[in-house]
Amino acid sequence: MDGDAVRAVLDKERARFGQDAIDAFMTPIAPDEAARSSVNLVRRHAPGAEIAFDTSGGDRVEAVERWR
């Protein structure tokens, strides 16, 4: 996938978070075993952080709202 295209989608979703006054940080992770260590690092260093997983490039805000 083209890096500029991925960045454009992330920027668009970040703007949607801002419109809904949601403080969020996004990072793409591969859906494989390496993802487990990324998520565990967040849990270890930010135990109060809420983690949401989206199903496509355009539903990140909805993924967060499901857990609110």
Buried (B, 14 or more C-beta within 10 A) or exposed (E): EEEEEEEEBBEEBBEBBEEEEBEBEBEEEEEEEEEEEEEEEBEEEEEEEEEBEBEEBEBBBEBBEEEE
